[in-house]
């Protein structure tokens, strides 16, 4: 049985990926430090669902911080994973403006430790999370992996670009097959409460005002989590070919169909059965006007074809939301 180590295993994407892998008969080791960046109970409930599943004998959860090098080496030594999917990171663009230490700790030191562990305990493939944030405030769209990404406008974006550079170097020097994935606005059930769709749902239900930045004139390439997970599993199972002296690749993974922020709000109002009270604001530091993934390469190499519309995806999210919070 193939063993996959998933860092950030109690996180939003980590949970959905682990669930899919268990369903497909992989053995899964999840690592997460359950940071209180958002309600840790959500993370604990995700882990509980995985532990209580029909595949619990193939699932191990370890409460650990990837920035703890000694413990990460111990886990790799004992578990000997075949594949690693690194999703652990301090997320959030705006949060990085006031809390830079958290990003250095998790996204740089933590990722360095994962690379070192993969060097000392060789794995077949390292797949790691990058972000659409690396593109900065680009005017030209869609965003291509061929575009220059040397002008990040948040520390979060800078750490993700750094991860790509570090992974390339380790692939070149130590023959670690590595693939980076630039995620585009992932959403869905059991999601992150700091993201707009979840935050808006909370405020709409409570009758509180939602802050809408840039007067609502924003475009996001909303990508449903199940489509993301399908892509990760396909990519994980295929080692990148050697080019430029490294077995390394980076892909955009998104819906490739940007939607207006207003459309997302209207759909939430429809499914929640309640109108939002709106407060229109200006553009926030670190924010970008639009995200739009060019997924040509992912289609070419993996036949990646996201199939979930924003309407369908948000309906599924609201169904989960009402059930989880007993609304």
C-alpha positions in Angstrom: 0.0 0.0 0.0 1.4 3.4 -1.0 1.9 5.7 2.0 1.3 9.4 1.6 2.4 12.0 4.1 0.1 15.0 4.1 1.3 18.1 6.0 -1.5 20.5 6.9 -3.6 17.3 7.2 -6.2 18.9 9.4 -6.5 21.9 7.1 -9.2 22.5 4.5 -7.5 21.0 1.4 -5.6 18.5 3.5 -8.7 17.0 5.0 -10.4 16.6 1.6 -7.3 15.2 0.0 -6.8 12.7 2.9 -10.4 11.6 2.6 -10.0 10.9 -1.1 -6.7 9.1 -0.7 -8.2 6.8 2.0 -11.2 6.1 -0.3 -8.6 5.1 -3.0 -6.9 2.7 -0.7 -3.8 4.8 0.1 -2.3 4.8 3.6 -2.3 8.4 4.9 -0.2 10.1 7.6 -1.5 13.5 8.4 0.6 16.1 10.2 -0.8 19.4 11.6 -0.1 21.6 14.6 -3.7 22.8 14.8 -2.7 26.5 14.9 -5.5 28.8 16.2 -5.3 31.1 13.2 -8.9 30.1 12.8 -11.2 28.0 15.1 -9.2 24.8 15.9 -12.4 23.0 16.5 -13.0 22.8 12.7 -9.6 21.2 12.4 -10.3 18.7 15.2 -13.6 17.8 13.6 -12.0 17.2 10.3 -9.5 14.8 11.9 -12.2 13.1 13.9 -14.1 12.4 10.6 -11.1 10.8 9.1 -10.4 8.8 12.2 -14.0 7.7 12.4 -14.2 6.7 8.7 -14.3 3.2 7.3 -10.6 3.5 6.5 -9.4 4.5 9.9 -6.9 1.7 10.0 -5.1 3.3 7.1 -5.0 6.7 8.7 -2.6 8.2 11.3 -2.7 11.7 12.6 0.3 13.4 14.3 0.0 16.7 16.1 3.3 18.4 15.2 4.7 21.6 13.7 6.7 21.2 10.5 9.0 23.9 11.9 10.2 21.4 14.5 13.0 19.8 12.4 13.9 17.1 15.0 10.3 15.8 15.2 9.8 16.0 11.4 12.9 13.9 10.8 11.7 11.4 13.5 8.3 11.1 11.7 10.0 10.6 8.3 12.3 8.0 9.8 9.5 6.0 11.4 6.8 6.4 8.7 9.0 6.2 5.6 6.4 7.8 3.3 6.4 7.0 -0.4 4.9 10.4 -1.4 4.7 13.8 0.4 2.1 16.5 -0.2 3.0 19.6 1.7 0.0 21.7 2.3 1.0 23.1 5.8 1.5 26.8 5.7 0.4 30.0 7.4 -2.3 31.2 5.0 -3.8 34.6 4.4 -2.7 37.7 2.5 -3.9 40.4 4.9 -2.8 38.5 8.0 0.8 38.5 6.7 0.9 42.3 6.9 0.7 42.3 10.7 2.0 38.8 11.6 5.1 38.3 9.4 6.9 36.0 11.9 4.2 33.3 11.4 4.9 33.1 7.7 8.7 32.8 8.1 8.2 30.1 10.8 5.8 27.9 8.8 6.3 28.8 5.1 10.1 29.1 5.1 11.6 27.2 8.0 8.8 24.6 7.9 9.1 24.0 4.2 12.9 23.9 4.5 12.5 21.1 7.1 10.2 19.1 4.7 12.8 19.5 1.9 15.6 18.3 4.2 13.5 15.4 5.3 12.8 14.4 1.7 16.6 14.6 1.1 17.5 12.4 4.1 14.6 10.0 3.7 14.1 9.9 0.0 10.6 9.9 -1.4 9.2 9.2 -4.9 7.6 12.6 -5.3 7.1 15.8 -3.3 4.0 17.8 -4.2 3.7 21.2 -2.5 1.3 24.1 -2.3 2.1 27.4 -3.9 -0.4 30.1 -4.6 -2.0 32.3 -7.2 -0.7 35.2 -5.0 2.7 34.9 -6.6 1.4 36.7 -9.7 0.9 39.9 -7.7 -1.3 42.6 -9.2 -1.0 41.5 -12.8 -3.1 43.4 -15.4 -2.8 40.7 -18.1 -5.0 37.6 -17.7 -5.2 34.7 -17.6 -2.1 34.1 -15.5 0.4 31.8 -17.0 3.3 29.9 -15.3 5.5 31.5 -18.0 4.7 34.9 -16.5 7.3 36.8 -14.4 6.5 36.4 -10.7 9.2 38.5 -9.2 6.9 41.2 -7.8 4.8 39.8 -4.9 2.7 42.3 -3.1 2.4 40.4 0.2 4.8 38.5 2.4 2.6 35.5 2.0 3.1 35.6 -1.8 6.8 36.1 -1.3 7.1 33.0 0.9 5.2 30.9 -1.7 7.5 32.1 -4.5 10.4 31.2 -2.2 9.0 27.7 -1.8 9.1 27.2 -5.6 12.8 28.4 -5.7 13.8 26.2 -2.8 12.1 23.1 -4.2 13.7 23.6 -7.6 17.1 23.9 -5.9 16.6 20.7 -3.9 15.4 18.9 -6.9 18.5 19.9 -8.8 21.0 19.2 -6.0 19.5 16.1 -4.4 17.3 14.5 -7.1 14.0 15.1 -5.3 11.1 15.0 -7.8 9.0 18.0 -7.0 5.8 19.6 -8.3 4.5 22.9 -7.1 0.8 23.8 -7.4 -0.4 27.4 -7.6 -3.9 27.2 -6.1 -6.6 29.6 -7.2 -9.3 30.6 -4.6 -10.2 27.1 -3.3 -13.7 26.9 -1.6 -16.1 24.3 -0.4 -17.5 22.4 2.6 -15.4 22.3 5.8 -13.6 25.3 4.4 -11.5 28.1 6.0 -13.6 30.7 8.0 -11.1 33.4 7.1 -12.0 33.2 3.4 -14.6 35.6 2.0 -17.4 33.1 1.1 -17.3 31.5 4.6 -16.9 34.9 6.4 -19.8 36.3 4.4 -22.0 33.3 5.2 -21.3 33.8 9.0 -22.1 37.5 8.8 -25.2 37.1 6.6 -26.7 34.5 9.0 -26.0 36.7 12.0 -27.4 39.8 10.3 -24.1 41.5 10.4 -22.6 43.8 7.7 -20.2 42.4 5.2 -17.3 44.5 4.0 -16.9 44.4 0.3 -13.6 45.7 -1.0 -12.9 47.8 -4.1 -16.6 48.5 -4.2 -17.3 44.9 -5.2 -15.3 45.2 -8.4 -13.1 42.1 -7.9 -12.7 38.9 -9.9 -11.8 35.5 -8.4 -11.1 32.2 -10.1 -13.2 30.2 -7.5 -12.2 26.5 -7.6 -14.2 23.9 -5.9 -12.2 21.7 -3.5 -13.2 18.3 -5.1 -11.8 19.5 -8.4 -8.5 20.6 -6.7 -8.2 17.2 -5.0 -8.7 15.3 -8.3 -5.9 17.3 -9.7 -3.6 16.7 -6.8 -4.1 12.9 -6.8 -3.4 12.8 -10.6 -0.2 14.9 -10.2 1.0 13.1 -7.1 1.1 9.8 -9.0 3.2 11.1 -11.9 6.8 12.1 -11.3 7.9 15.2 -13.4 10.3 14.6 -16.3 13.8 16.0 -15.9 14.4 19.4 -17.6 16.9 22.1 -16.8 18.8 19.6 -14.7 15.9 19.0 -12.3 12.8 16.8 -12.0 10.6 19.8 -11.2 7.5 21.4 -12.5 5.0 24.0 -11.4 1.3 24.2 -12.5 -1.6 26.5 -12.1 -4.6 24.7 -10.7 -7.8 26.6 -10.9 -11.2 26.8 -12.5 -10.0 29.0 -15.3 -13.4 30.9 -15.2 -13.3 34.0 -13.0 -16.5 35.2 -11.3 -17.4 38.6 -9.9 -17.4 38.9 -6.2 -21.0 40.2 -6.4 -22.1 36.9 -8.1 -20.7 34.9 -5.2 -22.6 37.1 -2.7 -25.8 36.8 -4.6 -25.6 33.0 -4.7 -24.9 32.9 -0.9 -27.9 35.1 -0.3 -30.0 32.8 -2.4 -28.9 29.6 -0.7 -28.9 31.1 2.8 -32.3 32.7 2.2 -31.2 36.0 3.6 -30.0 39.3 2.2 -26.6 40.7 3.1 -26.1 44.1 4.7 -23.2 45.6 2.6 -20.5 48.0 3.4 -18.5 49.0 0.4 -14.8 49.8 0.9 -11.7 50.6 -1.0 -8.9 48.2 -2.1 -7.0 46.7 0.8 -3.2 46.4 1.0 -1.9 43.1 -0.4 -5.2 42.4 -2.3 -5.2 41.8 -6.0 -8.0 42.9 -8.4 -8.3 39.5 -10.2 -7.1 35.9 -10.3 -7.5 33.9 -13.4 -5.6 30.6 -14.0 -4.3 29.6 -17.4 -4.5 25.8 -16.9 -3.3 24.8 -20.4 -0.3 22.8 -19.1 -2.4 21.0 -16.5 -4.9 20.0 -19.2 -2.1 18.9 -21.5 -0.3 16.8 -19.0 -3.1 15.5 -16.8 -6.4 16.1 -18.7 -7.4 18.4 -15.8 -10.9 19.6 -16.4 -12.7 21.2 -13.4 -16.4 20.5 -13.6 -18.0 22.2 -10.6 -19.7 25.6 -11.2 -19.7 28.3 -8.6 -23.5 27.8 -8.2 -23.1 24.1 -7.6 -20.1 24.5 -5.3 -21.6 27.2 -3.1 -24.9 25.2 -2.8 -22.9 22.3 -1.5 -21.0 24.6 0.9 -24.2 26.1 2.3 -25.7 22.6 2.8 -22.7 21.6 4.8 -22.6 25.0 6.7 -26.3 24.7 7.8 -25.8 21.1 8.9 -22.5 21.8 10.7 -23.8 24.8 12.6 -27.3 23.4 13.1 -29.0 26.2 11.2 
